[in-house]
Amino acid sequence: MGNCLEKNTYTELIECIENSDINATKARSLGVIILRRLEKYYRHILELNSMEPFSELLMLRSYIEENIDNLDADVLNRYIALCNETGGAVVGEADETELLTEEEILLISEKYYEEIQEAEGECRISYEYAYCIMGALYYLINYFWLIEDSIKERLRNLLSCLFEEYLVDFSEELADLTNEDFIELTIDLLIDEING
């Protein structure tokens, strides 16, 4: 297995992946690290009263961890649909809905935006970037589902999607508030896991 330099950057992480033997088990463990790091922030969103129809997503991490080597496609599809409804329809601008009617989505969305009006701190940032956080969660679930094929390519695609697109502004604003760079700390953990 290759060893990475101590410089923990996104480029170093990609080099670690390229220079290491990463099998499906290791790739899943890397996905779990990202899921654990993201959980606090998607929980901020899903624990709101208005988001109760999507509360099933709160069980995602425990389901993944408990069934990591035998994930059920139907369960993952359900989680993906819930992410689509939450991220796309409720906090985003998607027109199509799969689980709820457009009227139900509109009511949930109105309640959501009323409920987050007075938010502060990390919760405010989570609500502000809810579309990005739920989009990242959507791609992470898909990653777990399709991990067996082209492992390194899937991992690189996931990391690119999350760390170069969806979570960049969220991480920067979180760092301004807490002095914690979400992406950098997550990269540190991923490199440690690869080198472990």
N, C-alpha and C positions, 0 to 999 in steps of 0.2 A: 504494500500500500504506500502511495506517495505521501510525503510529509509537506505541510504547507508552512510558509514563512509566518512569522508572528503578525505581520501587517494584515489586519483584518479588513479588507475591502471587498467589495463585490467582485472585482477582478480576481482577487486572490481566491475567493470562494469558487469561482468558475474554474480556475487553474487546479484547485484541489479536486474538484469533481473530475476533471479531465485526467488527472494523474493518479487517481485512486481506483481501486476495484470496488465499484458500488453495485451490489446486487439488490434484488427487490426488497429484501428485509431491511437493508441499510437505507434504501430510498424511502421506505415507509417510515422508518424512525426519523428521518429528516423531515418528512411531512408532518409527523406528530409534534415535533419541536415547533414548527411554524404554527400549527393549530393551537398549541398551548399558549404561545405568545399572543396570538390574535384573539383568544377566547375572552379575555377581560373586556375587550372593546366591542366585540359583537354581543356580549352579554349586556353591556350598557344599553344597547339598542333593543334587544329582544326581551329584556325584563320590564320594559315600559308596559303600562296597562293596555295601551292601544295596540301593542304588538302581540297580544295574547294568542291570536290565531296562528302565529308562527312560533310559538313557544317550544314546539317539538324540536326545533333546531338547538335548543339549549342542551339537548342530550347528545349532540353530535360527537363531541370529544370523547365522552365515556363510551359511546357506541364504537367509535373507531379504535380506541385503545383496547377494549374488551374483545373485539373481533378482528383485529389487525390482519391476521392471516386468512380470514375467511369472511370478507365483507360481502354482504348481500346486495346484488345489483338493484333490487326493488327498493330496499331501504335507502341506498345512495341516490336513486332516482327521486325518491320522495324528498330527501334533503335538498337536492338540486332544484326541484320545483319550488320548494319553500324559499330558497335563496332567490330564485327568479322573481317570485311574487314580492318578496320583501325589498330586495335591492332594485329590481327593475320597475315594478309597478307602484309600490308604496312610497319609497324615498327617491325613486328615479323618474324616468319619463316614458316607460314602456307603455304601449297601448294594449298589448295582448296579455291576458291573464289565463292561467291554467287551472287553478284551484278554486278561486273565488270569482264572483261576478265583478264587472267593472264598477258597479254601484257599491259593492262591499269594499273594494279596494279604495274607492274615493272616500268613503266614510272613515276607513282606517287611517288613510293618509291625512285627512283633516284632523282627526284626533291626535295623531302622531305629532303634527306640526304645532298643535295647541299645547300638547304635553311638554314639548322641549323648549318652549319659549324662555323659561327662566333658568335653563341649564348653565352650569359653570364648570370650570376645570376640565378634567379628562372626559367627563360625560359630554360636555358641550362639544369637544373635539370629535368624540365618537359620533355624535348626532350630525355634526357638520359634514363628516366624511362617511356617513352611513352607506351611501351608494358604493364608495370605494371599498369599504370594509366588507360589505356583503358580496361585492364582486370578487374580492380576494377569496372569500370563503367559498364561493361558487367554484372558482378555479381549483382551489385546494381539494374540494370534494371530487371533482373530475379527475384530479391527479391520482387520488387514492384508487379510483375506479379503474383507471387505464394504466396503472404503473408497470404492469408486466411487459408491455411493449416498449422497446427503445428507451430503456431506463434513464440513461444519462440525458438523452434528448428531451424526454418528458420533464426531468428535473430542471434542466436549463430553461426550458420554456416556462415552467411554473415560476422559477426565480425571476426571470425576465419580466413576466407579467406582474408579479407582486412588487418586486424591488425597483423596477424601472418605470412602472406605470401606476398601478392602483394605489400603492401605499407611500409614494414619495412625498406628496404634500402633507398627508396625514402625519407621517413620521417627522417632518420638519416642524409642523405646528406643535406636535407633542413635545418635541425637543425644546422648543421655545418656552413651553409651560413647565416642563419637568426636568429639563436637562438630560433627558433620556432619549437617545436616538434609537427608536424602535428597530429600524432596519439594521443599524450597525450592531446592536446587541444580539439580534437574531442571527446575523451573519457569524458573530463570534461563537454562538452556540452550535451552529451548523458545522463550522470548521472544526470545533472541538469534537463533535460527533464523528465526523469523517476521519479525523486523526486518531480517535479513540481506539 
